[in-house]
Structures are given as C-alpha cells and as structure tokens.
Amino acid sequence: MALWRSTFIVSAMTMLSRVLGLVRDVVLLNVFGAGKDFDTFVVAFRIPNFFRRLFAEGAFSQAFIPVLTEYKSTKTHAEVQILISRVFGCLATFMTTLTFIAMIAAPAILYVYAPGFHSDPEKFALATDMFRLTIPYLLFMSLTAFASSILNSYGSFSTPAFAPVLLNVTMIAAAWWLTPYMAEPIMALGWAVVVAGILQLAIQIPELWRKKLLIPPKVDFKHEGVDRIMKLMLPALFGVSVTQINLLLNTIWASFMQDGSVSWLYSAERMTELPLGLIGVAIGTVILPSLSARHAEQDQTKFRGMIDWAARVIMLVGIPASIALFMLSTPIIQALFQRGQFTVEDTQMTALALQCMSAGVISFMLIKVFAPGFYAQQDTKTPVRVGLMAVAANAILNVIFIGFFKLIDWQAEHMALALASSGSAMVNAGMLYFYLHKRNIFRFAGHWKKLSLQFAIANAVMIAVLWYGLTWYNGEVSQWIRISEVLGLCVLGVLAYGLGLLATGFRPRHLKP
C-alpha cells in the first residue's frame, strides 16, 4: 500500500503540474502564436531543460539515490550527512562552472543546437539572448533535483512533486502581466524561468531542515560516496537521457524546416507528457528508492515483483492513453490551442505530429520502469548500451522518413521527426526488456497472457465507443464548448474501457504490489 500511496501522491502533484502546464501552453500559444518568436523560446529553453534532465533529474538522480539508499541501510546518520554535504559541494561547484561556460559559449551552442536559425540573424540573436537569460535555471534545478532525491529516498514525495507547479505559475504570470513591459515580449518568459528555478529550490529547504538533512556543502571529489556516484553517473548521463538527446537531434532537424515546425513538435510533445508524467514518471520516481532498498537487502523475489507491478500499471493506463491520443488528436489540439495566434493550420500540423508521437507513449512509459531495474542494481552500463542503439535508431529513422516525405513531396516534414522519436522509444524499451529477460532480472510471466487478453478486449471496446463518439464532435463551436466535448469524449472512453475490463474479469485486486 505504501507504493500505491506514494504513487498517488506523485501522480496527483504531477496531474496538477501537467494541467497547469496545459493552461500555460494555451496562454503562451495564444499570446505569442506558433511562429518565429515562440520557436526561439522553445529552442533556448530546451537547452537548459536538456542539460537539467541530463545532469540533474536524469543521470544524477539515478546514480545518487541507489548510493544514498545503501548508506541509509548500512551506515550511521552522521555518515549519511557527510555524504550529502560532499555531494552538495561537488554538484554545486560543477554546475556553477558549467553554467558560466554555457553563458560564454552561448552563440556556439545555439549554432550546434539550432543551425537553421543562423540564416536569420535576428532570430539567432534573440535565441542567444534568451539562452543566456535562462541557463542559470540549470544550476537551480540541479540543486532542486539533489534536494528532491534526498527527500524521495526518505519517503517524502509531495514537496518534490509539487515543485514543477511553480514553473507553470510563473510563466503564466509573466505572459499575462510582464510581457507588456518588455522591449522583446518573449523575453518575459526567460525571466519567469529563472524565478521559477529559485522558487523550486526554496520550497524544499524547510523539509530538509526538519529532517536534519540540510547540511552545509563541502567540496571533496575524493569522498568514497562521491567517487561511486561519479562513476555511476558518467555512463548514466547518456543512458537515462536518450529521450532528451533524440529531442535535441529532432530540434536540429526542425530548425531547417518551415517556421512553426519547432512549435508544432513542442505542442504535440506536451500532449504526450500528460499520461507519461501522470503514470510513467510517477511510477519511476517511486520505485527507484524501493528497488534500491530491495537490492541492498538482496531480496530478488520482491525486486522482480515490484517491476512486475509497475509494468501492470503502465500497461493498464499507457495503452489506452496512446490510443486515445491518436484518435482524439485533432479535437484535443483544437480545444486547447486553436484561438488567437494559433491558426487552423497550426492545429492540423500539431495533430499530425501528435498522432505520430502517440505510438511511442507506451514505450516511453516502459522505459521509466525498465531502466530503474538496472540503476537500482548500480548497473549504468546496460542502459548506455541500449541508449546508443536508440539514438542510432532515431538518427537512421529520421533520415529514412525525411527522405521518404521529400520523395513524395509531403508538406508536413516534421511528422518524420515524430515518427522517428516513437521508433527510437520502441527500440529503447524493447532492448531494456531483452536484457532484463536475458539476465533473469524480470520476465513477463504466465499471468500476463490473461492480462494481455483482458487489456486487448477493453481497448477494443474503448476504440469502438470513441469512434462512435467522434461522429458527434463539432470543431466549429466556441473553445469552451470544444473543451467540454473533448472532456466528454475522454470520460466516455474511460467508462467504456473500465466496463470492458470488468466484463473480462479484471478487478482492482489484480494491481496489488
């Protein structure tokens, strides 16, 4: 029950964050549109966001939590405090240095990240200024991830999960109230990002203080725990952040495509993040400390059972979410974004990208379950190997799909990038499971045959009901009525899916950890 309680807390906070994130995107796209200025913000902000997930939430958390959990299980509280102090000092030193280097090298980084912008000097200059303004976010979020990892290891999930809400609130506030006072209105979002980084770190400090875990930093790269974390982190830098690297590659490709391509892909990606965050990220966040503890106890049966439980929850929610995103792509984009500067063409182009990305949602979710199975055992090399395969697959698929679309003179080339992302995610999830199976860490046992049949029937019922429901959808009405219609379709789909599961004999007790 503790796993379910923790998952519910993280999922609820993530739900709040994602809903506000949708509100944020609706506000931003209405204020700025899906054009040149918003493209520059998406690119500039994606760079510190990329490094944040690479160094902070991604590799660092995956390396730090298993080591911290082991210290908790085998050493005194004083030794745990020393570890936290040394990691704090080393992380802050490294990230501060990296932030300053990035600010100095901003034009070169932008040239590599979005080379297509270089042909438009005004667009390139704006993106460079935006990047310099937002890059300190990397430092603040690295320290936030450090604080969150500590709290998660001690079973506290609510405050870390709530922190992203502050980013959405500050960006909405900036778009509405700060924009009119800026010479370049889009720069208001840059200032919002910096303020949000400070706030997300600040709200975690009181809880760390109460737990006597707010320890002054001390730089000591030779500390045994720091050394182990660094050795685990170096390969994890790549392995855990394959998705971000693929997004980087896609952004490079998109910068050469027509204006709006970056924004269309961004908007579609945001839609996929709702189910991914609610379930995939929530489950992944919760099970890593638990898996690390089971590994420290050398309880392989409970270790395997925990992954099995997580996979059941992922399949239960992820498959219908992927199908619903595909079927309801146009109504969702119409309902949320189509007004103000966001045109009918933007809706069509974004919906096409979302349909292509929806195929990879279940794979992205499974990665969040399968990867911790290795990180909990302090094995970062296997995810790296798999990550290399996934990046190679993404690059190859990009070339194939872009070449094919050019051959047939298809006017929505950005679809190629979305399809490649989905294909890469499938390769990543598939290979992670292959190694879990090969090493007898986790296998889909016999009970999955019955579960698969139950899930298949329930999804078929949902598809039929949504298909019928779409015949009643009217996209020509006001935005609020469109939103009501989409919500109605979602409720209808959930009810149909739930009744389909019950009819097959599936019960909530089948989801016990």
C-alpha positions, -999 to +999 in steps of 0.1 A: +000+000+000+029+023+006+039+021-031+003+030-041+001+058-016+034+073-028+025+068-065-009+085-059+009+115-042+034+119-070+007+113-097-017+139-081+010+165-079+021+157-114-015+160-125-017+194-111+016+204-127+006+189-161-029+206-161-013+239-152+013+231-179-015+228-205-030+260-192+005+275-196+008+263-232-027+276-240-018+310-227+017+311-243+005+300-277-024+324-276-002+353-266+028+345-289+014+321-316+034+292-332+058+315-350+093+328-351+094+343-315+080+312-298+103+290-318+133+309-303+119+305-268+113+267-273+148+262-286+166+284-260+147+269-231+150+234-243+188+236-240+189+242-202+160+218-199+180+193-218+210+197-195+187+197-165+174+163-174+209+151-185+228+161-154+201+166-127+169+148-128+183+121-151+218+108-146+224+124-112+192+111-095+197+076-110+233+075-096+227+093-063+195+076-050+209+040-050+241+051-032+222+072-007+198+043-001+227+020+006+243+045+030+209+047+048+207+010+052+243+002+062+258+033+078+251+058+106+231+090+101+262+111+106+279+093+077+248+099+056+250+136+064+287+137+054+278+121+021+251+147+015+275+175+024+302+163+000+277+156-029+262+191-024+296+208-026+307+189-057+275+193-075+272+230-069+308+236-079+304+216-112+271+231-122+281+267-114+312+262-136+291+246-164+266+275-162+292+302-167+309+283-196+275+279-213+268+316-210+301+325-226+298+299-253+261+307-260+264+315-298+284+284-304+259+262-285+230+278-304+248+272-337+251+235-329+216+231-314+197+251-340+219+256-370+189+265-392+184+297-371+218+311-383+204+321-417+181+346-399+204+369-378+176+385-359+161+351-349+196+338-339+204+369-318+171+366-299+176+329-293+212+336-280+199+363-256+171+341-244+196+312-238+219+334-217+190+345-196+176+310-190+208+290-185+210+298-147+179+276-145+202+247-149+221+255-117+190+260-096+173+229-110+203+207-104+202+217-067+165+211-067+170+176-081+196+170-054+171+180-027+143+160-043+164+129-045+172+131-007+135+136+002+124+108-022+150+084-005+134+093+028+099+085+015+089+122+011+074+127-024+048+155-021+071+186-020+094+175-048+064+165-070+047+199-063+078+219-073+072+219-111+039+236-105+058+268-097+074+269-132+040+269-148+025+295-125+054+319-130+054+315-168+016+322-170+020+352-147+049+365-169+029+360-202-001+379-188+015+407-168+052+411-176+050+409-214+037+444-220+067+459-202+094+441-222+111+455-253+111+419-266+078+405-252+091+369-255+119+377-230+094+378-202+093+340-203+131+339-198+128+359-166+100+336-155+121+306-159+149+320-137+125+330-109+108+296-111+142+278-107+148+298-074+113+291-061+115+253-068+147+251-048+135+273-020+103+253-012+124+221-005+146+237+021+122+237+051+116+199+048+153+192+045+158+213+077+132+194+096+148+161+086+182+173+097+194+169+061+202+205+053+240+201+055+265+229+046+283+220+014+319+209+013+339+201-019+355+167-017+357+148-050+377+120-034+350+110-009+341+073-014+304+080-020+311+109-044+335+088-063+310+060-067+282+084-077+305+099-104+314+065-117+277+056-119+267+090-133+291+092-162+276+064-182+241+072-169+245+107-184+238+091-217+217+061-208+190+079-189+187+108-212+183+092-246+149+108-250+165+143-245+193+135-269+167+125-295+147+157-289+180+176-294+186+159-328+149+165-337+153+202-329+183+204-351+164+189-380+133+210-373+153+243-373+158+237-411+121+231-417+094+257-422+086+283-395+064+267-369+079+232-371+096+235-337+064+248-321+042+221-336+065+194-323+067+211-289+029+213-286+025+177-296+052+166-272+034+184-244+003+164-250+022+131-247+038+143-214+004+143-196+000+105-195+038+100-193+041+123-163+009+110-145+019+074-146+053+067-162+073+094-143+053+088-111+059+051-111+096+055-120+101+081-092+085+059-066+100+025-075+137+035-078+142+040-040+122+009-033+141-012-058+174+001-044+163-009-009+153-045-021+187-048-039+205-037-007+185-064+011+193-089-017+156-098-019+153-108-056+117-120-054+104-087-041+127-068-066+111-088-095+076-084-081+080-046-079+089-043-116+060-066-125+036-044-105+049-013-122+046-029-156+010-039-149+001-003-140+019+010-171+001-013-195-032-007-179-030+030-184-004+035-211-021+015-239-055+032-238-037+066-234-017+060-266-049+050-285-069+080-272-041+105-281-041+091-316-079+091-321-086+124-303-055+143-316-073+169-337-102+176-311-076+179-283-054+204-302-085+223-314-099+225-279-068+236-261-049+258-286-069+269-316-076+306-309-057+339-310-024+335-329-028+297-331-044+290-365-063+261-381-031+252-400-012+250-367-039+227-353-036+204-383+002+203-382+003+197-345-023+170-346-003+151-373+028+152-350+007+141-320-006+111-340+029+100-348+042+106-312+013+087-297+027+054-310+057+058-287+039+068-255+036+032-240+073+027-249+084+059-231+064+048-200+080+013-200+115+029-202+106+046-169+100+011-153+127-010-170+156+015-166+154+017-128+157-021-128+193-016-138+200+016-119+188+001-086+215-026-090+241+002-098+244-011-134+246+020-156+264+004-185+235-016-198+212+014-203+241+031-220+244+003-245+207+004-251+207+042-253+233+041-281+211+017-300+181+040-295+200+072-306+213+053-337+178+041-345+165+077-341+191+091-365+186+064-391+148+067-389+150+105-393+170+102-425+146+075-438+114+093-430+126+127-441+139+113-473+106+095-479+085+126-473+107+147-496+103+120-523+065+122-522+066+160-517+048+158-484+043+193-468+045+182-432+081+170-428+080+174-391+060+142-389+091+124-398+108+136-366+078+125-345+077+090-361+115+086-356+111+095-319+084+068-315+105+043-333+135+051-311+115+047-279+103+013-291+139+002-297+149+015-262+121-002-243+124-034-263+162-037-257+159-029-220+134-057-216+156-080-236+185-076-211+161-078-181+148-111-195+183-124-205+197-118-170+166-132-153+160-099-136+124-096-148+103-116-173+066-114-183+053-145-165+024-167-174-002-144-158+005-118-185-013-139-211-046-135-194-038-098-186-030-092-223-063-106-235-082-085-209-064-053-219-069-061-256-107-066-253-111-035-231-092-013-255-113-027-284-144-016-266-129+019-260-120+023-296-155+014-308-171+039-283-147+067-292-152+061-329-189+065-325-185+095-301-163+113-327-192+114-351-209+138-327-179+161-323-182+196-337-150+216-340-167+247-353-181+258-320-166+281-293-134+270-275-152+263-242-178+240-259-149+222-277-132+216-244-164+203-229-169+180-259-133+166-256-137+161-218-170+143-226-152+120-251-124+113-225-150+104-198-168+082-224-136+064-233-126+058-196-161+044-188-160+021-219-125+009-210-134+003-174-166-016-182-146-036-208-121-046-181-148-056-156-166-077-182-134-097-188-130-104-151-103-079-143-105-065-107-086-038-088-070-065-066-050-077-096-030-045-092-017-052-057+021-047-054 
